[in-house]
Amino acid sequence: MNQFAVTGVEVGPIEAHEWDAAAQAYTAALPDDPVSGAELRRRDEEQRGWNYHAGVLVARQAAEVIGSAFYFQNPGAYHPQRFTLELGVRPDRQGQGAGAVLWAALEAALRGLNAESARILAREDNEVATGFLARRGFVGDKRYFTSALDLTTFDAAPYQALEARLAAQGIRLQSLTELRAADTPDLDARLHALMSDVRQDVPRADPATPLSFEVFKEAVLEDPALLPGGYLVAEHGGQFIGQTTLFRSEASPDLLTGLTGVTRDWRGKGVATLLKLGAIRAGQALGGTLIRTDNASDNAPMLAINDRLGFVRDPASVSYQRVF
């Protein structure tokens, strides 16, 4: 790839020694979405291992990494010509052309891959980011809410009756740790089938596509950030009927919620709330103080559950799309 240069800033593909610096620059620009160098490298390697297009570009000034940009294809909403982007410049180096030159290099890479469109998230209260994207032809559509729950003050008492009712119906929660310890037959395949089922109806910017077993195993079960004690499955009569997951990035002490979902026949019966309560207790047992989650603004059932539990919403993030 050719390098681009302007106002003392040059951009090119990431080098082997720059992963930590690239992650630090991105996290400084977007502290609500922290990532470590190891996590960034792993994600890039996974994409290439799955034969997807992906790349990491860095902006340098006097050989110092001051910004980074990532492009990749979403395995769960896959299209060969659609990409997801992440881009950030260290706050103390913004306004020096790094963002513009990063975008120029990123756009060239995407056009070289015959990209049809690309998506990127930006918080609606970030005027720098939203203005930057608007000037480059991005249009916002789907909105998402990130919410946080303080585990140190959470009171589960109001949910005792719900938990007792579901227990009386034979519904129980088991963690991935417990399921593995019990040598549950065909566990990985059953977890993949469960996630494949419950994710079908989750509102998203682009249509869901099947998640292969290979991707599920490597991206979820083998993710170093996954907390097995916080990966919970709701079970009834030997059947898996719902799930939730907890992760923790190396770059932050906060607990992050993955997919929470319930099979169609069991929705509206309190199972999702039970899973959330289980995750809260697991988070407390893991020493966590804050759980974060994110949901599309039109996912009314899950937003209502989070609101009742006491999750507090941040300003919305908007999914911006650029069509080429």
N, C-alpha and C positions, 0 to 999 in steps of 0.2 A: 504494500500500500504506500502510496506517496505520502509524504509528510506535508503539512500545511503550516505556514508561519505568518505571524502578524504581530506587530507591537511587542516584540521580544518574547512572544509565546510560540512554542512549536508543539505540534500534536503528532503522535504516532502510536503504533501498537504497544501495548504494555510489555515491559521487559521483565525477566525472571525475578529481579530483585525489587520490583516496584509494587508488588501486591499489597503490602501493608500500607504504603504511602497512598496508593490509589483508593483503598478503602477508607483511610483516615480523611482524605480530602472530601470524599463523598459524604461521609458521616458528619463532618463539620458543616457541610452545606445543608444537609437534611438530617438533623439530629433525631427526628422522630422515626427514621428508617435506618438504624445503624447496621453496619456490616463489618466483619473483620476481613483481613487479607486472606486468611485461610478459607473462610466461607466464600469469598468472591472467587478464589481460584478453584475451589471444589465445584461451584456452580458452572463455571466456564468449562471445566473438564467433563462434567456430566453431559452438558449440551453436546459437546463434540463426540462423546462416547455414544450418544443416542443418534448420531449423524444429523444433528440439527445445526443450522448456521448460528454462530455466536462469535462475539469478539469484544475485547476491552481496549479502549483507547485512553491515553493519558495526555493531559496538557502539562507541559514543562516550562518553567521559567528559570533560566540559569541552572539547568539540570535538576531543579526541584519540582516534584510533582505538585501541581496546584489545582488540578481538576481531573475528573475521570468520567467516562461515558461507557455504558454497556449496552449491547444489543443482543437479543436472543429470541428464540421462538418458544411460545408457551405450550408445553406438552399437553396441557389440559384444555386448550382451545386452539389446537394446531391448525395452521394453514401455511402452505409452503411459501407464501409471499407476504405474510403478516408477521410483524415483529413487535416486541416489547422493548422499551428503552428506559434507561435510567441515566441521569446526567446531573453532575454537581460540581461547582467550583468553590474552593475555600472562600468563606466570607471576606477574609482580609485581602483576597486577590481578585475579587469581582470588580467589574468595570474596566478591566485591562485587556479585553478582547479574548480571554480564554474561552468563554462560553460560545462566542461566535465561531472561533476556529474549531472548537470541539464539534459544534454542529456541522460545520462545513465538511469535516472529515467523516463524521457519522453519516451525513446525507450521501456522500460519495460512496461509502461502503454499502449502504442500503440500495442505492441505485445500481451498484455493481451486482447485487444479488437479485435484481428485478423485483424489488419490494413493491407491493401493491399499497400497503399502508403500514403505519407504525403507531403505537400507543405509548403514552407516558402519563404518570400521575403527578399532580401538583396540588398542594393545598390551596384552597380558594382565598385564604388570607395572606398568601405569599405573592405580593404584587410583583416582585422581581421575576419570579418564575412564570407566573401567568402572563405577564407582559412579554417576556422572552418568547414564550410559545406562540402567543397570538401573532407576533411579528413574523413568525416563520411558518405561518399557515396552519397551525394546529387549531382544531375546533373542539371545545369541550362538550361532552354529552353525559355519560354516566357519572353519578355521584356516589361517594362512599363515605361512611363514618367510621373513624377509629375511636374506640371508647376504652376507658381504663377503669379498673375496679381496685380500690384499696383493700388489700387482704387483711390488713391489721385492724380494721374497724368493721369488717363484715359480720353480720348477725344472721345465722341460719335458722334461728328459732321460728320465724314465720312459715317455714317450709316443712316443719316436722309432720304435719298432717299429710301433705303431698307425698313425702317419702314413705310414710307408713302405708298409705293407700296403694302406692305402686308396689311396695314390698309384698303386700297382701295379695296382689295380683300375680306374684311370681317373677317380678322384674328385678334383676340385680345388676350391679355394675362390677366389672372386672377390669383390672388394669392389664396392659401388655406384659408387665412384669409377672403378674399372677398367671396369666394365660400361658406364658412361656414356661413358668415353673411347673405348671400342671401338664406339660407336654400335650397341649391341645392339638388334636389331629388336624392336619392341613391348615394350620393357623394362618400362615402368610397368604395362602390362596383365599381363605375366607375373609380376611381383613381387606384384601384387594377387592373382592366381590362386594363387600359392604360399602366401602368407599365409592366404588363405581356406581352403586345404586343410589346412595344418598346425595351424591353431588350433581345428579342430573337436573334437579330443579332449582339449584342455587342461582339466583340472579347474577348475571355477569355481563360485561360489555360485549363480548363475542360469544357465539354459541359454543357450548361444551363439546369436546370430542373425547372419545374413550381414552383412558389412561392405561397404557400397557402395564403388564405385570412387572416388566423390567424397570420401567420408570418409577412405578409405585415403590418397588423394593429399594431402589437406590436413593430416590429423592425423599422418601418418608421413613421407611423402616431402618435404613442404614445412615440416615442423616445424623451426624454427631450432635446436632442441636436438639434432637428429639429426646423428650423426657419419658422413658417407658412407664414410669409410675403415674404420669399424667396423660397417657394414651388410654382412654377409657372406652369400653364397649358395654352397651346395654344388651342384656340377654334375657330371652323369655322362652321357656320350653326348649332349650337347646339351640334356639335361633338367635343370631345377632340382629338386633333391630335398631341400633343407633350407635353413634360414636362421637367422640371429641378428642382433640389432641392438644398437647402443650409442648412448646419448644422454648429454648433459651439461647439467644445469640451470644457468641463470645464477646460481642461488643457492648452488651447491656445486661444488667441484672434483671430486667423485667422479663416476665413470662409472656409468651406470645401464643395466642390461640390459633390452631390450624382449623381444619374443617369440623364443624359441629353439624350433624345431620341425623335424621331419623327416617326409617323406611316409611313409605306412604301410608300403609295400613295403621301405623302407630302414631301418626302426627296428630297434634291437638289433644293429646292425652297426658301431657306433663313430662314425657320422656326427655325432651330436650332440656327442660329446666332441671330435671334430675341429673343429667349429664353435666350441666354447667355447675351444679352444686358439688358434684363429685370432683370436677376439675378445680374448683375453689379450695376444697379440702386438700386435694393433692398438692396444689400450689403452696398452701400453708405448711404442709408437711415437708415440702422441699425447701422451706425457708424463704419463699418468695414474699415480696411485699406488694407487688403490683402485677395484675394481669391485663394485657392489652388484647383487643380483638378488633376486627374490622368487618363491616357489612355494607352491602349495597343499600342505597337509600330506599329502594323499593322492596327490600326484604323485611316487610312489616312484621311478620311473626317473630323473627329472631331479634329484631330491634326492640320489640315489646318485651321479650324475655330479659334482654340485657338491661333495659330501663328499669324493670321491676327489681332486678337484682342489685341495682345501684351503680351500674356502669355509667360513667360521665363522658359525654361525647366531646371530642375535639372538633374544631372547625372542619367542615367537609373537605375531602379531597375529590378532585375532578379528574376523570379519565379523558385526556386530550388525544385526538386522533389526527394524524396527518396522512392525507391521501396523495400518492405520487402520480 
